[in-house]
């Protein structure tokens, strides 16, 4: 089964945030400042030790966005992989890109 564009886009969005989190996670490497016991983030090695303090301020929201994006991508993958495929109505396709809120008054589920 071929994954849909929206599920692939959300999963790539999650991978982007995972990359950002990975840049700010402290790790013991050969670049560790001073001693091998001191962990240093990759951005601190690349841009200076001032960026190491920004790690939690950037990595925590990025981790939250990564988790939410991954869940949304997984849900879209499950919904789109059903036997009937993604559920779309014909009027959805007709109203794509047609002015402001055109679907509100013409939908069969719209009740006045």
Backbone torsions as a table, in degrees:
resi	resn	phi	psi	omega
1	UNK	NA	137.4	-179.5
2	UNK	-88.4	127.2	179.1
3	UNK	-68.8	150.1	-179.7
4	UNK	-78.1	162.7	-177.4
5	UNK	-65.8	-36.8	-177.5
6	UNK	-69.2	-37.3	178.6
7	UNK	-70.6	-39.3	177.6
8	UNK	-65.3	-39.5	179.1
9	UNK	-64.1	-42.6	178.9
10	UNK	-66.7	-36.6	178.8
11	UNK	-70.2	-37.2	174.5
12	UNK	-65.7	-35.6	176.0
13	UNK	-62.8	-40.2	176.7
14	UNK	-65.8	-40.0	177.6
15	UNK	-65.0	-35.2	176.3
16	UNK	-60.9	-47.1	179.4
17	UNK	-68.3	-31.7	175.5
18	UNK	-64.7	-37.0	176.5
19	UNK	-63.8	-43.0	178.4
20	UNK	-62.4	-43.7	177.8
21	UNK	-61.6	-42.0	179.9
22	UNK	-62.7	-31.5	177.6
23	UNK	-66.9	-30.4	-174.6
24	UNK	-101.0	-3.2	177.6
25	UNK	-75.6	128.8	177.7
26	UNK	-68.3	140.8	-177.9
27	UNK	-145.8	144.8	175.6
28	UNK	-84.4	111.4	-179.6
29	UNK	-130.1	-177.5	176.8
30	UNK	-70.1	-15.0	179.5
31	UNK	-91.0	4.4	-176.6
32	UNK	-59.7	139.0	-175.3
33	UNK	-73.3	119.5	172.9
34	UNK	84.4	-75.3	-174.3
35	UNK	-125.5	158.3	179.1
36	UNK	-68.3	-14.2	178.8
37	UNK	-80.6	-14.8	-177.2
38	UNK	-92.8	118.5	-179.5
39	UNK	-83.7	142.2	-178.6
40	UNK	-132.3	139.0	176.7
41	UNK	-78.3	155.2	-178.1
42	UNK	-64.0	-37.5	179.7
43	UNK	-66.1	-30.5	176.5
44	UNK	-67.8	-33.8	177.3
45	UNK	-71.3	-41.3	-176.2
46	UNK	-76.7	-41.3	-170.2
47	UNK	-116.5	-1.0	178.1
48	UNK	113.6	160.7	-175.3
49	UNK	-68.3	-15.8	177.7
50	UNK	-64.0	-28.2	-179.6
51	UNK	-74.7	-19.7	-179.6
52	UNK	-65.8	-32.1	177.8
53	UNK	-71.4	-24.4	179.1
54	UNK	-82.9	0.9	-176.0
55	UNK	-56.9	-51.3	-177.3
56	UNK	-72.5	-29.0	179.8
57	UNK	-70.1	-26.8	-179.1
58	UNK	-102.4	-40.6	-174.9
59	UNK	-71.2	-34.7	-178.8
60	UNK	-66.4	-49.8	175.9
61	UNK	-64.2	-34.3	178.2
62	UNK	-65.2	-37.3	177.9
63	UNK	-67.4	-37.2	177.3
64	UNK	-65.7	-45.7	178.2
65	UNK	-63.9	-35.9	178.1
66	UNK	-63.4	-44.8	-179.0
67	UNK	-66.0	-46.0	-179.7
68	UNK	-64.0	-43.3	179.6
69	UNK	-64.0	-40.1	177.9
70	UNK	-64.4	-40.4	178.0
71	UNK	-65.9	-44.7	178.9
72	UNK	-61.8	-43.0	177.9
73	UNK	-62.4	-39.5	179.1
74	UNK	-68.2	-40.3	178.5
75	UNK	-64.5	-44.5	177.7
76	UNK	-62.5	-37.6	178.1
77	UNK	-63.7	-42.4	178.8
78	UNK	-67.0	-43.0	-179.2
79	UNK	-66.6	-38.1	-178.1
80	UNK	-79.0	-16.0	-178.7
81	UNK	-94.8	8.3	176.3
82	UNK	-62.5	164.4	-175.9
83	UNK	-60.5	-38.5	179.4
84	UNK	-85.1	-4.5	-177.4
85	UNK	81.8	-172.6	179.4
86	UNK	-64.7	140.5	-179.5
87	UNK	-84.0	116.2	177.0
88	UNK	-135.9	142.7	176.5
89	UNK	-98.0	160.6	-178.8
90	UNK	-65.5	-35.6	-179.2
91	UNK	-68.4	-25.0	175.3
92	UNK	-61.0	-44.2	179.9
93	UNK	-69.6	-35.1	-179.4
94	UNK	-68.8	-34.0	-174.1
95	UNK	-94.0	3.2	-179.6
96	UNK	-64.6	122.6	176.6
97	UNK	74.1	25.6	-178.3
98	UNK	-110.3	86.0	172.2
99	UNK	65.7	-166.6	-177.5
100	UNK	-91.6	120.5	171.6
101	UNK	51.5	41.2	-178.2
102	UNK	-68.3	-22.2	-176.2
103	UNK	-76.5	-18.9	-172.1
104	UNK	-63.2	-43.1	-176.9
105	UNK	-88.4	-14.0	-173.2
106	UNK	-109.5	3.9	-178.0
107	UNK	-79.9	143.9	-178.3
108	UNK	-70.9	-17.2	179.1
109	UNK	-92.6	-2.2	-177.9
110	UNK	-76.5	124.4	-179.5
111	UNK	-116.1	131.5	177.6
112	UNK	-88.3	NA	NA
